[in-house]
Amino acid sequence: MARRGSSDDRAFRLVTGAFAALVLLTVIALAFELSRQSMLSIAKFGMRFWTGRTWDPVAGEFGALPFIWGTLYSSLLALLVATPIALGIAIYISELSPRLLRQPLAYLTELLAAIPSIVYGLWGLFVLVPFVRKLEVLVHAPPLGVGMGAAAVILAIMVVPFTSSVAREILKNVPMAQREAAYALGATRWEAIKVAISYGKSGILGAVMLGLGRALGETMAVTMVIGNNPQVSASLFKPQYTMAAVIANEFTEAADELYLHALIEIGLLLFVITIAVNALSRMLIWSMKKR
């Protein structure tokens, strides 16, 4: 019986190990295929592809800088808006909320993450865009409604549930001895909460980075409200573009092989950035749990 149990354990370990290896192989296969399918664009443009501002499929001239700028700019703006809100929600639920409300509030926050992005996009199109259009009239800007500001707000709303959920779990994992030590030294409740935040700061930073990874890869909601105009601008009211949006909008129109390879190269860069951001955030969270 002992020998049979050992054999079953070994087989179970091999099967589950194969499943884990399948995930790794999938990531490697994605990277390989994206690299292979973008070789024509890489060979023709080289690094000029990442610094060029011209996106002209008719002339065969492709520069991805407007899309890189739009992706990073919208994601960082979304983080600036979402991070204080998400941390406030996490602190309230884990530290200040009455026990009766704690679980319902946590459930409702996580429910926001389950809403499809197309629903956020429709809300942005019919509610947020008209509001931004009125704001643009007040500041004497062209009343377009769509643009970087609207996209950043939509992304911030979508990032909040991810960041707050992870940050809440980090605060729950802070040892109670940290808070008790603060109280023993005469700290107020807010000062004890600051001690807990300081203890879990690397994990909270990881939660913020996870939110950044979510914002970088968002497609449909951003596509519907950002305006889809390939330009580099710091204005919140000008229509711009993101890497995910240009792939979604133009992939089916890419009849030319170079055009198709250029879009796939944008996908390759987005894949690398997203993997790097998520890996960094996981490392920060693991360092918190290990400590």
Buried (B, 14 or more C-beta within 10 A) or exposed (E): EEEEEEEEEEEEEEEEEEEEEEEEEEEEEBBEEBBEBBEBBBEBBEEEBBEBEEBEBEEEBBBBBBBBBBBBBBBBBBBEBBBEBBBBBBBBBBBEBEEEEBEEBBEEBBEBBEBEBEEBBBBBBEEBBEEBBEBBEEEEBEBBBBBBBBBBBBBBBBBBBBBBBBBBBBBEBBEEEBBEEBEEEEBEEEEBBBBBBEBBEBBBBBBBBBBBBBBBBBBBBBBBBBBBBBBBBEEBBBBBBBBBBBBBBBBEEBEEEBBBBBBBBBBBBBBEBBBEBBEBBBEBBEEBEEE
